[in-house]
Amino acid sequence: MVKIARWSFEGTDHAGFVQDGRCIDLPEALDVQDLVDMGLEATLEVAERVLATDTQEAPSLEQVTLLSPIQPRSIRDFVAFEEHVEGVTASVDGASEVVPEWYQAPTFYFTNPHTVRATGEVIPVPSGCQRMDFETEVAVVVGAAEGLDGRNLESTDAHRMIFGYTIFNDWSARDVQAREMKVRLGPCKGKDFASTLGPWIVTADEFTDRHDDDGFLHLAMTASVNGQALGTDSLANMGWPLAELVAYASQDSVVVPGDLLGSGTCGRGCLAELWGRAGDLTPPPLVEGDVVALEVQGIGRIENAVGPRRGDTFPPASPARTRGRSAPPVGDQ
């Protein structure tokens, strides 16, 4: 199994492969973005050469601090699990439903690639949030593929551009998100404060035998808070295979090496869905000191503690500035 990671060791950041619990550096001057730019086949050749050398002097996982396995160029996050949509709409609107438009085409939003966190980091609660939540997802890492420029892909070609997979926690300030989306735009500040990726990227070749005939990837996904499991789902329960999400993202647009595409939250993979099914805030929103762990079969586990809430908030618009306004003068007549 080829695991690609980034880590800090003795004050220096490194990139390379994790094998048998040891962290082995890439050849000098290469980083993870270089690997995705090279594509999967070339990366596997690099891994074969590097891992064939003596790695006994490489630091162990216990000696390093893992970083986010990639600094993504962009992050698109889909909402591709029907069960999640049913539960969350009940939480927000009081009635469980999946609107007809959900079935017509995949839907995604762009989130912030600059606030990506690693497993082990503390995640502060953002300003104005009283309903902190997490989301259990898998992210596709896009890589180069010969003859493809990432534009208007068919699903078979999109599959060739899937370089690997990592676990993705799309942290969510649910009350902030709900307010924003009443304006029919967003989410924005309800989401962009943090995302966790990790613990590493597992290359796509490791999952060839886990795809069914329709292209769905069968991996168990589990979330827990403070050691208590909240539920398990399968990545195969998505409405669309991951390759179709990549293809859809590329239509009239482009996906490039280093882009990430989130699967969306699996069934029972967040608190808001459970709130919708329970009819109240059970289990309670996350608070400082809570520990959230996400596990995905064949990839690994990420874990983050929740930190304190930032107290500053922004004032509302002033009525004096939004009411009774007249058009400015055009100029002298």
BELTAMO-V470066 format. One record per pair of residues at least 24 apart in sequence whose ideal C-beta (glycine too) atoms are under 8 Angstrom apart, sorted by the first residue. I is the first residue (numbers start at 1). J is the second residue. If there is no record, write none. Layout:
BEGIN
i=I j=J
i=I j=J
END
This chain:
BEGIN
i=1 j=202
i=1 j=206
i=2 j=43
i=2 j=44
i=2 j=47
i=2 j=202
i=2 j=203
i=2 j=205
i=2 j=206
i=3 j=200
i=3 j=201
i=3 j=202
i=3 j=300
i=4 j=32
i=4 j=35
i=4 j=43
i=4 j=69
i=4 j=70
i=4 j=164
i=4 j=200
i=4 j=201
i=4 j=202
i=4 j=203
i=5 j=66
i=5 j=67
i=5 j=69
i=5 j=199
i=5 j=200
i=5 j=201
i=6 j=31
i=6 j=32
i=6 j=66
i=6 j=67
i=6 j=68
i=6 j=69
i=6 j=70
i=7 j=59
i=7 j=64
i=7 j=65
i=7 j=66
i=7 j=67
i=8 j=64
i=8 j=65
i=8 j=67
i=9 j=59
i=9 j=63
i=9 j=64
i=9 j=65
i=13 j=67
i=14 j=64
i=16 j=50
i=17 j=47
i=17 j=50
i=17 j=51
i=18 j=61
i=18 j=200
i=19 j=51
i=19 j=55
i=20 j=55
i=21 j=60
i=21 j=61
i=21 j=62
i=22 j=55
i=22 j=56
i=22 j=58
i=22 j=59
i=22 j=60
i=22 j=61
i=23 j=58
i=23 j=59
i=23 j=60
i=23 j=61
i=23 j=64
i=24 j=50
i=24 j=51
i=24 j=53
i=24 j=55
i=24 j=58
i=25 j=50
i=25 j=58
i=26 j=50
i=32 j=69
i=32 j=70
i=32 j=71
i=32 j=201
i=33 j=70
i=33 j=71
i=33 j=257
i=33 j=258
i=35 j=143
i=35 j=163
i=36 j=70
i=36 j=141
i=36 j=142
i=36 j=143
i=36 j=144
i=36 j=163
i=36 j=257
i=36 j=258
i=37 j=143
i=37 j=144
i=37 j=257
i=37 j=258
i=38 j=143
i=38 j=144
i=39 j=143
i=39 j=144
i=39 j=145
i=39 j=146
i=39 j=163
i=39 j=257
i=40 j=143
i=40 j=145
i=40 j=163
i=40 j=164
i=40 j=203
i=40 j=204
i=40 j=205
i=43 j=143
i=43 j=163
i=43 j=203
i=44 j=203
i=44 j=205
i=47 j=203
i=65 j=118
i=65 j=120
i=66 j=118
i=66 j=119
i=66 j=120
i=66 j=198
i=66 j=199
i=66 j=200
i=67 j=118
i=68 j=116
i=68 j=117
i=68 j=118
i=68 j=196
i=68 j=197
i=68 j=198
i=69 j=166
i=69 j=197
i=69 j=198
i=69 j=199
i=69 j=200
i=69 j=201
i=70 j=141
i=70 j=166
i=70 j=197
i=70 j=201
i=70 j=258
i=70 j=260
i=71 j=113
i=71 j=116
i=71 j=258
i=72 j=113
i=72 j=116
i=72 j=141
i=72 j=197
i=72 j=258
i=72 j=259
i=72 j=260
i=73 j=113
i=73 j=256
i=73 j=257
i=73 j=258
i=73 j=259
i=74 j=110
i=74 j=113
i=74 j=258
i=74 j=259
i=74 j=260
i=75 j=110
i=75 j=111
i=75 j=112
i=75 j=113
i=75 j=116
i=75 j=139
i=75 j=195
i=75 j=259
i=75 j=260
i=75 j=261
i=75 j=262
i=76 j=108
i=76 j=109
i=76 j=110
i=76 j=111
i=76 j=249
i=76 j=259
i=76 j=260
i=76 j=261
i=76 j=262
i=77 j=108
i=77 j=109
i=77 j=110
i=77 j=111
i=77 j=137
i=77 j=168
i=77 j=170
i=77 j=261
i=77 j=262
i=77 j=264
i=78 j=106
i=78 j=107
i=78 j=108
i=78 j=245
i=78 j=261
i=78 j=262
i=78 j=263
i=78 j=264
i=79 j=107
i=79 j=108
i=79 j=264
i=79 j=265
i=80 j=106
i=80 j=238
i=80 j=239
i=80 j=240
i=80 j=245
i=80 j=263
i=80 j=264
i=81 j=233
i=81 j=237
i=81 j=238
i=81 j=239
i=81 j=263
i=81 j=264
i=81 j=265
i=81 j=266
i=81 j=267
i=81 j=269
i=82 j=237
i=82 j=239
i=83 j=233
i=83 j=237
i=83 j=266
i=83 j=267
i=83 j=268
i=83 j=273
i=84 j=264
i=84 j=265
i=84 j=266
i=84 j=267
i=84 j=269
i=84 j=270
i=84 j=273
i=86 j=273
i=86 j=276
i=87 j=267
i=87 j=268
i=87 j=272
i=87 j=273
i=87 j=274
i=87 j=276
i=87 j=277
i=88 j=265
i=88 j=270
i=88 j=272
i=88 j=273
i=88 j=276
i=89 j=276
i=90 j=276
i=90 j=277
i=90 j=279
i=91 j=174
i=91 j=272
i=91 j=273
i=91 j=275
i=91 j=276
i=92 j=178
i=92 j=272
i=92 j=276
i=96 j=276
i=96 j=277
i=102 j=239
i=103 j=239
i=105 j=248
i=106 j=239
i=106 j=240
i=106 j=244
i=106 j=245
i=106 j=248
i=108 j=245
i=108 j=249
i=108 j=261
i=108 j=262
i=109 j=186
i=109 j=187
i=109 j=191
i=111 j=170
i=111 j=191
i=111 j=192
i=111 j=195
i=112 j=191
i=112 j=192
i=112 j=193
i=112 j=195
i=113 j=260
i=115 j=192
i=115 j=193
i=115 j=194
i=115 j=195
i=116 j=194
i=116 j=195
i=116 j=196
i=116 j=197
i=117 j=194
i=117 j=195
i=117 j=196
i=117 j=197
i=117 j=304
i=118 j=196
i=118 j=197
i=118 j=198
i=118 j=199
i=119 j=196
i=119 j=198
i=119 j=199
i=119 j=301
i=119 j=302
i=119 j=303
i=119 j=304
i=120 j=303
i=120 j=304
i=121 j=196
i=121 j=304
i=122 j=304
i=122 j=305
i=122 j=306
i=122 j=307
i=123 j=171
i=123 j=194
i=123 j=196
i=123 j=304
i=123 j=305
i=123 j=306
i=123 j=307
i=124 j=193
i=124 j=194
i=124 j=306
i=124 j=307
i=124 j=308
i=124 j=309
i=124 j=310
i=125 j=173
i=125 j=286
i=125 j=287
i=125 j=288
i=125 j=306
i=125 j=307
i=125 j=308
i=125 j=309
i=125 j=310
i=126 j=173
i=126 j=176
i=126 j=189
i=126 j=193
i=126 j=194
i=126 j=309
i=126 j=310
i=127 j=189
i=127 j=309
i=127 j=310
i=127 j=311
i=127 j=312
i=127 j=313
i=127 j=314
i=128 j=173
i=128 j=175
i=128 j=176
i=128 j=189
i=128 j=313
i=129 j=173
i=129 j=174
i=129 j=175
i=129 j=176
i=129 j=190
i=129 j=309
i=130 j=175
i=130 j=285
i=131 j=173
i=131 j=174
i=131 j=175
i=131 j=272
i=131 j=281
i=131 j=285
i=132 j=171
i=132 j=172
i=132 j=173
i=132 j=174
i=132 j=285
i=132 j=286
i=132 j=287
i=132 j=306
i=132 j=309
i=133 j=171
i=133 j=172
i=133 j=173
i=133 j=174
i=133 j=270
i=133 j=271
i=133 j=272
i=133 j=285
i=133 j=286
i=134 j=169
i=134 j=170
i=134 j=171
i=134 j=172
i=134 j=223
i=134 j=270
i=134 j=271
i=134 j=286
i=134 j=292
i=134 j=294
i=135 j=168
i=135 j=169
i=135 j=170
i=135 j=171
i=135 j=172
i=135 j=264
i=135 j=265
i=135 j=269
i=135 j=270
i=136 j=169
i=136 j=221
i=136 j=222
i=136 j=223
i=136 j=233
i=136 j=265
i=136 j=266
i=136 j=269
i=136 j=270
i=136 j=294
i=137 j=167
i=137 j=168
i=137 j=169
i=137 j=170
i=137 j=262
i=137 j=263
i=137 j=264
i=137 j=265
i=137 j=266
i=137 j=269
i=138 j=165
i=138 j=166
i=138 j=167
i=138 j=168
i=138 j=217
i=138 j=219
i=138 j=221
i=138 j=235
i=138 j=242
i=138 j=262
i=138 j=263
i=138 j=296
i=138 j=299
i=139 j=165
i=139 j=166
i=139 j=167
i=139 j=168
i=139 j=197
i=139 j=260
i=139 j=261
i=139 j=262
i=139 j=263
i=140 j=164
i=140 j=165
i=140 j=242
i=140 j=245
i=140 j=246
i=140 j=260
i=140 j=261
i=140 j=263
i=141 j=165
i=141 j=166
i=141 j=201
i=141 j=258
i=141 j=259
i=141 j=260
i=142 j=246
i=142 j=255
i=142 j=256
i=142 j=257
i=142 j=258
i=142 j=259
i=142 j=260
i=142 j=261
i=143 j=257
i=144 j=257
i=149 j=254
i=150 j=250
i=150 j=254
i=150 j=255
i=150 j=256
i=151 j=250
i=151 j=253
i=151 j=254
i=152 j=250
i=152 j=251
i=152 j=252
i=153 j=246
i=153 j=247
i=153 j=250
i=153 j=251
i=153 j=255
i=154 j=247
i=155 j=215
i=155 j=241
i=155 j=243
i=155 j=244
i=155 j=246
i=155 j=247
i=156 j=243
i=157 j=247
i=158 j=243
i=158 j=244
i=158 j=246
i=158 j=247
i=158 j=250
i=158 j=255
i=159 j=215
i=159 j=243
i=159 j=246
i=161 j=246
i=161 j=255
i=162 j=204
i=162 j=242
i=162 j=243
i=162 j=246
i=163 j=201
i=163 j=203
i=163 j=204
i=163 j=257
i=164 j=201
i=164 j=202
i=164 j=203
i=164 j=204
i=165 j=201
i=165 j=202
i=165 j=204
i=165 j=207
i=165 j=296
i=165 j=299
i=166 j=197
i=166 j=198
i=166 j=200
i=166 j=201
i=166 j=202
i=166 j=260
i=166 j=299
i=167 j=196
i=167 j=197
i=167 j=198
i=167 j=199
i=167 j=294
i=167 j=295
i=167 j=296
i=167 j=299
i=167 j=300
i=167 j=301
i=167 j=302
i=168 j=195
i=168 j=196
i=168 j=197
i=168 j=260
i=168 j=262
i=168 j=263
i=169 j=195
i=169 j=196
i=169 j=197
i=169 j=292
i=169 j=294
i=169 j=302
i=169 j=304
i=170 j=195
i=170 j=262
i=170 j=265
i=171 j=195
i=171 j=196
i=172 j=270
i=172 j=272
i=174 j=271
i=174 j=272
i=174 j=285
i=196 j=302
i=196 j=304
i=197 j=260
i=197 j=302
i=198 j=300
i=198 j=302
i=199 j=300
i=199 j=301
i=199 j=302
i=200 j=299
i=200 j=300
i=202 j=298
i=202 j=299
i=202 j=300
i=206 j=298
i=207 j=298
i=210 j=298
i=212 j=236
i=214 j=241
i=215 j=241
i=215 j=242
i=215 j=243
i=215 j=244
i=216 j=241
i=217 j=241
i=217 j=242
i=219 j=296
i=219 j=297
i=219 j=298
i=219 j=299
i=220 j=295
i=220 j=296
i=220 j=297
i=221 j=266
i=221 j=269
i=221 j=294
i=221 j=295
i=221 j=296
i=221 j=297
i=222 j=294
i=222 j=295
i=222 j=296
i=223 j=268
i=223 j=269
i=223 j=270
i=223 j=292
i=223 j=293
i=223 j=294
i=223 j=295
i=224 j=292
i=224 j=293
i=224 j=295
i=225 j=271
i=225 j=283
i=225 j=286
i=225 j=290
i=225 j=291
i=225 j=292
i=225 j=293
i=226 j=290
i=226 j=291
i=227 j=291
i=227 j=293
i=230 j=268
i=230 j=269
i=230 j=271
i=230 j=274
i=230 j=283
i=231 j=267
i=231 j=268
i=231 j=269
i=231 j=274
i=232 j=268
i=233 j=266
i=233 j=267
i=233 j=268
i=233 j=269
i=234 j=266
i=235 j=263
i=235 j=266
i=235 j=296
i=237 j=266
i=237 j=267
i=238 j=263
i=238 j=264
END
